[in-house]
């Protein structure tokens, strides 16, 4: 035992020594640097190979050789990054290696489901594995740094970037954030198959007014701290190395010039020591925001707010040296930023071997491997949500289904299944729904096809052929939804119906009198009341990536029993937005069982969503017992809540058991319910399992109006069930007040 303890102590000391060695190396290098070289390290430009916005520079190779660049993004491939790295290392005075970044959002070449789709799996290990595969492939192509995960809570599906996150719930976003950070960064940043993760967008980018990208955000500090900050804190707890600013203003101050966010919260309260990078030209955008009249002032505001690196803006590079000379900013603040940038390069091992990620042979052998495709198929299967299954039409059995009509503008698409932010994913490598179903029905059933219509426009000339094909079949599978190009950044929609005449095509096909299975492909929640009425079965498949077709076919034909649950509520009508399950009550709550006037309700639509957060069906049925609490009161120690779940149907299947809490009376108003736990379990038909959750008083705290954090003694409801709107209930009493141990009052902060 003594020997084991000595070994552990030795390892711990070794890690501390390595950290100290890096610090010494950083300081030694920093002393050699001119002010111009320091500012160069704080500058990031896009390469000419793959851009994601308007470029402000010409040939960046000249900047690299001049030492004006610390990082490049959109430079992809082992050979190209080696070429650029060689310039930085061999043709600059100090030979400081470059840091290469890229938007690896849901895969690099092997594309996994869009993050919102992946979040439907409620499988944290799966999401961590997806990020791990992305890191393996990207690092093999010379990438050190991904600008992911996006951990913005969003409750507005009009906003196109909901596709990049994990939906509307704070707790769930926090759990997903940790999984994705761990997947990207692994256990060892010095390993050549890991990449730096980047928590973005700090802060509240997912709450723009009107759902319009880049728009104003205005909310209470309570909401900011209780809803939008926790996923970012989860990233810090998971060891994330970098943060990205957001484009929006928050309560009057743009994120990129907001010292409250980056100094008070991120640095002082959370002790974050990593790198903060702006989003694309965000410093320049302080001028149209109206808080800076020129670029030097914008650069000063950003640096003084705690920003370390300027993405593509050329503001730091062109203004900071003069700002130091003019006494507008301190060189000490520049030194702090450069220390953090150099340290992360040391952690990656770039000073030991700047070409360690530039391995063309590994790039060829790793990307698009069969193992990675298999893992992408598994992720795609588990991301599918069964929304409706009238008369158990699914799964289709090939014993008595001999002719299947596959119809729709997305049935053969190999491009749209990749989704937005597809990185280096190629349609040539993607599998369409047609290909997946063709392989599944080979020698067993005849697969008929008609396109029917385009995804946009009013042309209905293809309806007749589609109806003819439907009439010849036993069942119709209709693939409709959004093209990949209308969800993502700068892809806000005021109308979230399925575009074009696709829904009219569905209505037209009803004339055939055949069962219709609608396969939805989309990047956001849509308004689906009419589709829900017309379809016999509805599958929400999102944009599932490279292996979309086989995965959807696996679900349609029962090879995999769908287990996905919705991470965002689906509204009935765009007028309900923003809509989310954990809303608060009002002084005049509406009771649909006892309707009366002058209550908080719409005249023309129910208050409830069409499909609630956590909703999703299975081919089997699950029965929930009663909740059993370990105690009816809580003082200092946690209590447990247990429930038996039984598979009462005819198929083996997985169920996501969900825990919610309601604080009935507080000093500030509280949500009707909040998710505090979930567990995904597998049950064979007829099997029963007991699921137990631990509830601690720390999970009950919230911020009051004065920004103190704690919880008051009183009554709490516990809900456990299959979705946020289908739960069993129990109650307990917290017997004394609890104040959070680490209090922080931003109203009184510096």
C-alpha positions in Angstrom: 0.0 0.0 0.0 2.8 2.4 0.9 4.4 1.7 -2.5 1.2 2.4 -4.3 0.7 5.7 -2.4 4.3 6.7 -3.2 3.7 5.9 -6.9 0.5 8.0 -6.9 2.3 10.9 -5.2 5.1 10.7 -7.7 2.6 10.9 -10.6 0.9 13.9 -9.1 4.2 15.7 -8.5 5.2 14.8 -12.0 2.1 16.5 -13.4 2.7 19.5 -11.2 6.3 19.7 -12.4 5.1 19.5 -16.0 2.7 22.4 -15.4 5.6 24.4 -13.8 7.9 23.6 -16.7 5.3 24.9 -19.1 5.0 28.1 -17.1 8.7 28.6 -17.1 8.8 27.9 -20.9 6.0 30.4 -21.5 7.7 33.1 -19.4 11.0 32.5 -21.1 9.5 32.8 -24.5 7.4 35.8 -23.5 10.5 37.8 -22.5 11.9 37.3 -25.9 8.9 38.6 -27.7 8.4 42.1 -29.1 5.1 43.8 -28.6 4.3 43.2 -32.3 5.0 39.5 -32.0 2.8 39.3 -28.9 -0.1 40.9 -30.8 0.6 38.5 -33.7 -0.1 35.6 -31.3 -3.5 37.2 -30.5 -4.5 37.2 -34.1 -6.4 34.5 -36.0 -7.1 34.6 -39.7 -8.9 32.3 -42.0 -7.0 30.5 -44.7 -8.1 30.7 -48.3 -9.1 27.1 -48.4 -12.5 27.1 -46.7 -14.2 30.2 -45.4 -17.3 30.7 -43.2 -17.7 34.5 -43.6 -16.5 37.6 -45.4 -12.6 37.5 -45.5 -10.8 40.7 -44.6 -7.3 39.5 -45.6 -5.6 38.5 -48.9 -2.9 35.9 -48.8 -2.4 34.8 -45.2 0.9 33.1 -46.0 2.6 36.6 -46.0 1.2 37.2 -42.5 2.4 33.9 -41.3 6.0 34.6 -42.5 5.8 38.0 -40.9 4.8 36.6 -37.5 1.5 38.4 -37.6 -0.6 35.2 -36.9 -0.9 33.0 -33.9 -3.7 30.8 -35.3 -5.3 30.0 -38.6 -8.7 28.4 -39.2 -10.2 26.7 -42.2 -6.8 25.4 -43.2 -7.5 21.7 -43.7 -5.4 18.6 -44.6 -2.2 17.2 -43.2 -0.2 18.4 -46.1 -1.6 22.0 -46.2 -1.2 22.5 -42.4 2.3 21.2 -42.6 3.2 23.7 -45.3 1.8 26.6 -43.2 3.3 25.3 -40.0 6.7 25.1 -41.7 6.5 28.8 -42.6 5.7 29.7 -39.0 8.4 27.5 -37.4 11.2 28.0 -39.9 10.6 31.5 -41.3 9.8 33.6 -38.3 12.2 34.9 -35.7 11.0 32.9 -32.7 9.5 29.9 -34.6 6.3 29.8 -32.6 4.0 27.1 -34.1 0.5 28.0 -35.4 -2.7 26.7 -33.9 -5.1 25.4 -36.5 -8.9 25.6 -35.9 -12.0 24.4 -37.7 -15.7 24.1 -37.2 -16.0 20.4 -36.5 -19.5 20.5 -35.2 -20.9 17.0 -35.7 -18.1 15.1 -37.5 -15.2 15.9 -39.8 -15.6 13.5 -42.8 -17.7 10.8 -41.1 -20.7 13.0 -40.3 -22.8 12.2 -37.3 -26.4 13.5 -36.6 -26.7 17.3 -36.1 -26.2 18.0 -32.4 -29.9 18.6 -31.8 -30.6 15.3 -33.3 -27.9 13.6 -31.3 -29.3 15.2 -28.2 -32.5 13.2 -28.9 -30.7 10.0 -28.1 -30.4 11.1 -24.4 -27.2 8.9 -24.5 -24.2 10.8 -23.1 -21.8 8.0 -23.9 -22.9 8.1 -27.5 -22.5 11.8 -27.8 -19.0 11.6 -26.2 -18.1 8.9 -28.7 -19.3 11.0 -31.6 -17.1 13.9 -30.5 -14.2 11.4 -30.1 -14.6 10.2 -33.7 -14.7 13.8 -34.9 -11.5 14.6 -32.9 -9.8 11.5 -34.3 -10.5 12.5 -37.9 -9.9 16.2 -37.6 -6.6 15.8 -35.8 -5.4 13.5 -38.5 -6.0 16.4 -41.0 -3.9 18.8 -39.0 -6.6 20.4 -36.9 -5.8 21.2 -33.2 -8.9 23.0 -32.2 -12.7 22.7 -32.9 -15.1 25.5 -32.4 -17.5 23.3 -30.6 -19.6 22.4 -28.6 -22.3 25.0 -28.9 -24.0 25.0 -25.5 -26.5 27.8 -25.9 -29.8 27.0 -24.4 -32.5 27.9 -27.0 -36.3 27.9 -26.8 -37.0 29.4 -30.1 -37.0 27.1 -33.2 -37.1 30.1 -35.5 -33.4 30.6 -34.7 -31.5 28.4 -37.2 -28.7 27.5 -34.9 -30.8 25.4 -32.6 -29.5 22.6 -34.8 -26.0 23.0 -33.1 -27.2 22.7 -29.5 -29.0 20.4 -27.1 -32.3 22.2 -26.9 -34.3 24.0 -24.3 -33.3 22.6 -21.0 -30.5 23.9 -18.8 -29.7 20.7 -16.9 -29.7 18.6 -20.1 -27.6 21.1 -22.0 -25.1 21.0 -19.1 -24.8 17.2 -19.2 -24.4 17.1 -22.9 -21.8 19.9 -22.8 -19.6 17.8 -20.5 -19.9 14.8 -22.6 -18.9 16.6 -25.8 -16.0 18.4 -24.2 -14.6 15.1 -22.9 -15.1 13.5 -26.3 -13.1 16.2 -28.1 -10.3 16.7 -25.6 -10.0 13.1 -24.4 -7.8 12.3 -21.4 -4.6 13.8 -22.8 -4.3 16.9 -24.8 -0.8 16.0 -25.8 -2.1 12.9 -27.7 -2.3 13.5 -31.4 -5.8 12.2 -31.7 -7.4 14.9 -29.5 -8.4 18.5 -30.2 -9.1 21.5 -28.1 -12.8 22.1 -27.4 -14.4 25.5 -27.4 -17.5 26.4 -25.3 -19.6 28.8 -27.4 -21.2 31.3 -27.6 -20.7 33.1 -24.3 -23.4 34.2 -23.6 -27.1 33.8 -24.3 -26.7 33.7 -28.1 -29.6 31.3 -28.2 -32.1 33.9 -26.9 -32.3 36.5 -29.7 -35.3 38.7 -29.9 -37.7 37.3 -32.6 -35.5 34.3 -33.1 -33.4 36.3 -35.5 -29.7 35.5 -35.6 -27.3 38.0 -34.1 -30.2 40.0 -32.6 -30.5 41.7 -29.2 -30.7 39.7 -26.0 -32.3 41.3 -23.0 -33.1 39.4 -19.8 -32.9 39.4 -16.1 -29.7 38.5 -14.3 -31.7 35.7 -12.6 -32.6 34.1 -15.9 -29.0 34.6 -17.1 -27.6 32.8 -14.1 -30.2 30.1 -13.7 -30.9 29.2 -17.4 -28.0 30.3 -19.7 -24.8 30.2 -17.6 -24.9 26.6 -16.2 -24.0 24.8 -19.4 -20.9 26.9 -19.7 -19.9 26.3 -16.1 -20.3 22.6 -16.9 -17.8 23.0 -19.7 -15.3 24.6 -17.3 -15.8 21.7 -14.8 -15.1 19.3 -17.7 -11.8 21.0 -18.4 -12.6 22.9 -21.6 -9.6 24.8 -22.8 -11.2 27.6 -24.8 -14.3 29.9 -24.9 -15.8 31.9 -27.8 -17.7 35.2 -27.5 -21.1 35.6 -28.9 -22.2 38.1 -31.5 -25.1 39.5 -29.5 -25.4 42.2 -26.9 -26.7 41.3 -23.4 -28.6 43.9 -21.5 -27.0 46.7 -23.5 -23.4 45.5 -23.8 -22.1 43.3 -26.6 -20.5 40.0 -25.4 -17.1 40.8 -26.9 -16.8 44.0 -24.9 -18.4 42.7 -21.7 -16.0 42.4 -18.7 -18.8 41.2 -16.5 -18.9 38.0 -18.5 -15.2 37.3 -19.1 -13.6 38.9 -16.1 -16.1 38.8 -13.3 -17.7 35.4 -14.1 -15.4 33.4 -16.3 -12.0 34.4 -14.8 -12.8 35.5 -11.2 -15.7 33.4 -10.2 -15.0 30.2 -12.3 -11.2 30.4 -12.3 -11.1 29.7 -16.0 -7.5 29.9 -17.2 -7.9 29.0 -20.9 -8.1 31.1 -24.1 -11.0 33.3 -25.1 -11.5 33.8 -28.8 -14.0 36.1 -30.5 -16.5 34.9 -33.0 -15.9 35.9 -36.7 -15.1 39.7 -36.8 -16.9 40.3 -33.6 -14.6 43.1 -32.5 -15.2 45.0 -35.7 -18.9 44.6 -35.1 -18.7 46.7 -31.9 -18.9 49.7 -34.3 -22.3 48.9 -35.8 -23.4 47.8 -32.2 -22.8 51.5 -31.4 -20.4 51.3 -28.5 -17.2 52.1 -30.5 -16.7 54.7 -33.1 -13.5 53.3 -34.6 -11.4 50.1 -34.7 -8.8 51.2 -32.0 -11.6 51.9 -29.5 -13.2 48.5 -30.4 -9.9 46.7 -29.8 -9.4 48.5 -26.5 -12.9 47.5 -25.3 -12.3 43.9 -26.3 -8.9 43.5 -24.7 -10.1 45.3 -21.5 -13.1 42.9 -21.4 -10.7 39.9 -21.3 -10.5 38.8 -24.9 -7.4 36.9 -25.9 -7.7 36.3 -29.6 -9.3 38.2 -32.5 -10.9 36.0 -35.1 -10.5 37.4 -38.6 -11.0 41.0 -37.5 -7.5 42.3 -37.9 -8.3 44.7 -35.1 -5.8 43.6 -32.5 -3.0 43.3 -35.1 -3.7 46.8 -36.6 -4.4 48.8 -33.5 -3.1 47.3 -30.2 0.5 48.3 -30.6 -0.4 52.0 -31.0 -3.0 51.7 -28.2 -0.2 50.5 -25.8 1.9 53.5 -26.9 -1.0 55.8 -26.4 -1.6 54.4 -22.9 -5.1 53.2 -23.8 -4.4 49.6 -22.9 -1.8 47.9 -20.7 1.0 45.6 -22.1 0.4 43.5 -19.0 -3.1 42.6 -20.3 -1.6 41.7 -23.6 1.0 39.5 -21.8 -1.8 37.7 -19.9 -3.5 36.9 -23.2 -0.3 35.7 -24.9 0.6 33.5 -21.9 -2.7 31.7 -22.2 -2.3 31.2 -26.0 1.3 29.9 -25.6 0.4 27.6 -22.8 -2.3 25.8 -24.8 0.3 25.3 -27.6 2.6 23.8 -25.0 -0.2 21.5 -23.8 -0.7 20.3 -27.3 3.0 19.4 -27.6 3.5 21.8 -30.5 6.7 23.1 -29.2 8.1 19.5 -29.0 7.0 18.6 -32.5 5.0 21.3 -34.5 4.2 18.7 -37.2 2.9 16.0 -34.9 -0.7 16.5 -36.3 0.4 16.8 -39.9 0.5 13.1 -40.8 -0.8 12.4 -44.3 -0.7 8.6 -43.8 -2.7 8.7 -40.7 -5.2 11.1 -42.4 -5.7 8.5 -45.1 -6.1 5.5 -42.8 -8.3 7.1 -40.1 -10.9 9.2 -42.0 -14.1 7.4 -43.1 -13.1 4.1 -41.6 -15.7 1.3 -41.5 -15.5 1.5 -37.7 -16.4 5.2 -37.7 -19.2 4.6 -40.2 -20.6 1.9 -37.9 -20.5 4.3 -34.9 -22.2 7.0 -37.0 -25.0 4.5 -37.9 -25.5 3.7 -34.3 -25.7 7.3 -33.4 -28.2 8.0 -36.2 -30.4 5.1 -35.1 -30.6 6.4 -31.6 -31.3 10.0 -32.6 -34.6 9.1 -34.3 -37.8 10.0 -32.5 -41.1 8.2 -33.2 -43.7 10.9 -32.9 -46.8 8.9 -34.0 -47.5 5.2 -34.8 -51.3 4.8 -35.5 -52.4 1.2 -35.3 -48.7 0.1 -34.9 -48.1 0.5 -38.6 -44.4 0.5 -37.8 -42.2 -1.5 -37.9 -42.9 -2.7 -41.5 -42.6 -6.5 -41.8 -41.3 -7.7 -45.1 -43.2 -11.0 -44.8 -46.5 -9.3 -45.7 -45.3 -6.0 -47.3 -44.3 -6.7 -50.9 -44.5 -3.3 -52.5 -43.3 -0.1 -50.8 -43.6 3.4 -52.4 -40.8 5.7 -51.4 -41.8 9.2 -52.3 -40.6 12.7 -51.6 -37.9 15.3 -52.4 -35.6 14.0 -49.6 -35.9 10.3 -50.4 -32.8 10.3 -52.6 -30.9 13.2 -51.2 -27.4 12.5 -50.2 -26.6 16.2 -49.6 -29.3 17.2 -47.2 -28.9 14.3 -44.8 -25.5 15.8 -43.9 -27.1 18.8 -42.3 -25.6 22.2 -41.7 -22.0 22.6 -40.6 -21.0 19.4 -42.4 -17.3 20.2 -42.2 -15.6 18.0 -44.9 -18.5 15.6 -45.2 -19.1 14.6 -48.8 -22.5 13.7 -50.3 -20.6 11.0 -52.3 -19.9 9.2 -49.0 -23.4 9.7 -47.6 -26.2 7.1 -47.8 -29.6 8.3 -48.8 -32.9 6.9 -47.5 -33.5 5.3 -50.9 -30.1 3.5 -50.7 -30.8 2.4 -47.1 -34.3 1.0 -47.9 -33.0 -0.6 -51.2 -30.5 -2.6 -49.2 -33.0 -3.5 -46.5 -35.6 -4.7 -49.0 -33.3 -6.5 -51.4 -34.9 -9.8 -52.7 -37.7 -9.3 -50.2 -39.9 -6.5 -51.4 -40.2 -4.2 -54.4 -39.2 -0.5 -53.8 -41.1 2.0 -56.0 -40.0 5.6 -56.2 -41.3 9.0 -57.2 -40.0 12.4 -56.2 -43.4 14.1 -56.0 -42.2 17.7 -55.7 -39.3 19.9 -54.9 -38.5 21.1 -51.4 -39.5 24.7 -52.2 -41.8 26.4 -54.7 -45.3 25.7 -55.8 -44.9 23.1 -58.6 -47.3 20.2 -58.2 -46.7 18.5 -61.6 -45.1 15.6 -59.9 -48.1 14.8 -57.7 -49.8 12.6 -60.3 -46.8 10.3 -60.7 -46.4 10.1 -56.9 -50.1 9.1 -56.5 -49.8 6.5 -59.2 -46.8 5.0 -57.4 -48.6 5.1 -54.1 -51.6 3.3 -55.5 -49.4 0.4 -56.7 -47.9 -0.1 -53.2 -48.9 -1.7 -49.9 -47.5 1.2 -47.9 -46.1 4.7 -48.6 -42.9 6.1 -47.0 -42.8 9.9 -47.6 -39.6 11.8 -47.0 -40.2 15.5 -46.5 -38.7 18.3 -44.5 -36.1 21.0 -44.7 -33.0 21.2 -47.0 -29.8 21.4 -45.1 -29.3 25.0 -46.3 -32.1 26.6 -44.3 -31.0 25.6 -40.8 -27.7 26.8 -39.2 -26.1 30.2 -38.8 -27.9 33.1 -40.4 -30.8 30.7 -41.2 -33.7 32.2 -39.2 -37.2 31.5 -40.3 -40.4 33.3 -39.4 -42.5 30.4 -40.7 -41.4 27.0 -39.5 -43.9 25.0 -41.5 -42.5 22.4 -43.9 -41.6 24.5 -46.9 -43.1 24.4 -50.4 -45.9 22.0 -51.3 -44.6 19.0 -49.4 -47.5 19.0 -47.0 -49.9 19.3 -50.0 -48.1 16.2 -51.5 -48.9 14.3 -48.3 -52.6 15.3 -48.5 -52.7 14.3 -52.1 -51.3 10.9 -51.4 -54.1 10.2 -48.9 -56.3 9.6 -52.0 -54.4 6.3 -52.5 -55.9 4.9 -49.3 -52.6 3.4 -48.2 -50.9 3.7 -44.9 -48.4 6.6 -45.0 -45.2 6.7 -42.9 -43.8 10.3 -42.9 -40.0 10.5 -42.5 -39.1 14.1 -41.4 -35.6 15.5 -42.1 -35.1 18.9 -40.6 -32.7 21.0 -38.5 -35.2 22.5 -36.1 -38.6 21.8 -34.5 -41.3 22.4 -37.0 -45.1 23.1 -36.8 -46.6 19.8 -37.7 -50.3 19.8 -36.8 -51.4 19.0 -40.3 -48.8 16.4 -40.8 -49.7 14.8 -37.5 -53.3 14.6 -38.6 -52.6 13.2 -42.1 -49.8 10.7 -41.4 -50.3 7.2 -40.0 -46.8 7.3 -38.6 -44.3 10.1 -38.1 -40.6 9.7 -37.6 -38.4 12.7 -36.7 -35.0 11.8 -38.2 -33.4 15.3 -38.2 -30.3 15.4 -40.5 -28.6 12.2 -39.5 -25.3 12.4 -41.4 -23.3 10.0 -43.4 -25.2 6.9 -42.4 -28.7 8.4 -42.4 -30.3 6.0 -45.0 -29.3 2.7 -43.4 -30.2 4.0 -39.9 -33.7 5.1 -40.9 -34.2 1.8 -42.7 -33.1 0.0 -39.5 -35.9 1.8 -37.6 -38.6 1.4 -40.4 -38.1 -2.3 -40.6 -37.6 -3.0 -36.9 -33.9 -3.8 -36.8 -33.7 -1.0 -34.2 -36.6 0.0 -31.9 -36.6 3.8 -31.8 -35.8 5.3 -28.4 -35.2 9.0 -29.0 -36.9 11.8 -27.0 -37.3 15.4 -28.0 -34.8 17.9 -26.6 -37.1 20.7 -27.7 -40.8 21.2 -27.6 -42.6 21.3 -31.0 -45.1 24.2 -31.1 -48.5 23.8 -32.6 -48.3 27.3 -34.0 -45.4 29.8 -34.5 -47.4 32.2 -32.3 -46.6 30.1 -29.3 -42.9 30.7 -29.6 -40.9 30.8 -27.3 -42.4 27.6 -25.9 -40.7 25.3 -23.3 -41.8 22.8 -20.7 -40.2 24.6 -17.7 -42.1 27.8 -17.9 -43.4 29.6 -14.8 -47.0 29.9 -13.7 -48.9 33.1 -13.8 -51.2 34.8 -11.3 -54.1 33.6 -13.6 -53.1 30.1 -14.7 -55.3 28.5 -17.3 -56.9 25.1 -16.4 -58.1 23.3 -19.5 -60.3 21.1 -17.3 -62.1 24.2 -15.9 -61.9 26.8 -18.7 -63.0 30.3 -17.8 -62.4 33.9 -19.0 -59.6 36.2 -18.0 -57.0 33.5 -17.7 -53.5 33.1 -19.3 -54.4 31.3 -22.5 -54.8 31.7 -26.3 -58.2 32.0 -27.9 -57.2 30.0 -30.9 -54.7 27.3 -29.8 -54.0 25.4 -26.6 -51.2 26.5 -24.4 -49.5 23.2 -24.7 -47.0 22.2 -27.5 -47.9 19.5 -30.1 -45.0 17.4 -28.8 -43.5 18.2 -25.4 -39.9 18.1 -24.2 -38.8 14.5 -23.5 -41.6 13.0 -25.7 -40.9 10.0 -27.9 -42.7 6.7 -28.6 -41.4 3.2 -28.9 -42.5 0.0 -30.7 -43.1 -1.4 -27.2 -44.9 -0.1 -24.2 -43.5 0.9 -20.8 -45.5 0.9 -17.5 -44.4 3.1 -14.6 -45.1 2.2 -11.0 -45.4 4.6 -8.1 -42.6 6.8 -7.0 -41.0 5.7 -3.7 -39.0 8.3 -1.7 -36.4 7.2 0.8 -37.7 9.9 3.1 -40.6 12.5 3.2 -38.3 15.2 4.5 -34.9 16.5 3.6 -32.6 18.4 5.9 -28.9 18.1 5.1 -28.6 14.6 3.5 -29.9 13.8 0.0 -33.0 11.6 -0.5 -33.6 9.1 -3.2 -36.6 8.7 -5.5 -37.1 5.2 -7.0 -39.6 3.9 -9.6 -40.2 0.5 -11.3 -40.5 0.5 -15.1 -41.8 -2.5 -16.9 -41.7 -3.3 -20.6 -45.3 -4.5 -21.2 -45.1 -4.6 -25.0 -44.0 -7.1 -27.6 -40.5 -5.8 -28.3 -37.3 -5.3 -26.4 -36.6 -1.6 -26.1 -34.9 1.3 -24.4 -36.7 4.0 -22.3 -35.4 7.3 -21.1 -36.7 7.7 -17.5 -36.9 11.4 -16.6 -36.8 13.1 -13.2 -38.3 16.6 -12.7 -38.6 18.7 -9.5 -41.0 21.5 -8.7 -40.4 24.1 -5.9 -43.9 25.1 -4.8 -43.1 28.3 -3.0 -39.9 30.4 -3.1 -38.7 33.9 -2.5 -38.8 34.2 -6.3 -41.2 32.5 -8.6 -40.1 29.0 -9.7 -40.8 26.9 -12.9 -43.6 24.4 -13.0 -41.0 21.7 -13.3 -37.3 21.4 -14.0 -35.4 18.3 -15.2 -32.9 17.1 -12.6 -31.9 13.7 -13.9 -32.5 11.0 -16.5 -31.4 7.5 -17.1 -31.7 5.5 -20.3 -32.4 1.8 -19.7 -32.8 -1.3 -21.8 -35.7 -3.7 -21.0 -36.5 -7.0 -22.7 -40.2 -7.6 -23.2 -41.7 -8.5 -19.8 -38.7 -7.2 -17.9 -38.9 -4.8 -14.9 -36.1 -2.6 -13.6 -36.0 -0.1 -10.7 -34.5 3.3 -11.5 -33.2 5.3 -8.6 -32.3 9.0 -8.6 -30.5 10.9 -5.8 -31.9 14.4 -5.0 -29.6 16.7 -3.0 -30.4 20.2 -1.7 -27.7 21.7 -4.0 -29.9 20.7 -7.0 -32.8 22.8 -5.6 -31.0 26.2 -5.4 -31.7 29.2 -7.6 -30.9 32.9 -7.8 -33.3 35.3 -6.0 -34.0 38.9 -7.1 -30.9 40.1 -5.1 -28.8 37.5 -6.9 -28.1 35.5 -3.7 -28.2 31.8 -4.4 -30.0 29.2 -2.2 -33.3 27.6 -1.5 -36.0 28.0 1.2 -37.6 25.4 3.4 -40.9 24.2 2.0 -42.7 21.6 -0.2 -41.4 20.1 -3.4 -43.0 17.8 -6.0 -41.0 15.0 -7.6 -42.1 13.9 -11.0 -40.8 10.8 -12.8 -42.0 9.7 -16.2 -41.6 9.1 -19.9 -41.8 12.8 -20.9 -42.2 16.2 -19.3 -46.0 16.0 -19.7 -46.5 12.3 -18.7 -45.2 11.7 -15.2 -45.9 10.1 -11.8 -45.8 12.4 -8.8 -44.6 12.3 -5.1 -43.7 15.0 -2.6 -41.2 15.8 0.1 -40.5 18.7 2.4 -37.2 20.6 2.8 -37.0 21.3 6.5 -34.5 24.2 6.5 -33.2 26.9 4.3 -30.0 26.3 2.4 -27.6 28.9 1.1 -25.1 28.0 -1.7 -21.6 27.9 -0.3 -20.1 30.0 -3.1 -22.1 33.1 -3.3 -21.5 35.8 -5.9 -23.5 38.9 -6.2 -23.0 40.5 -9.6 -25.0 43.6 -8.6 -22.2 44.4 -6.1 -19.3 43.0 -8.1 -16.4 45.1 -9.3 
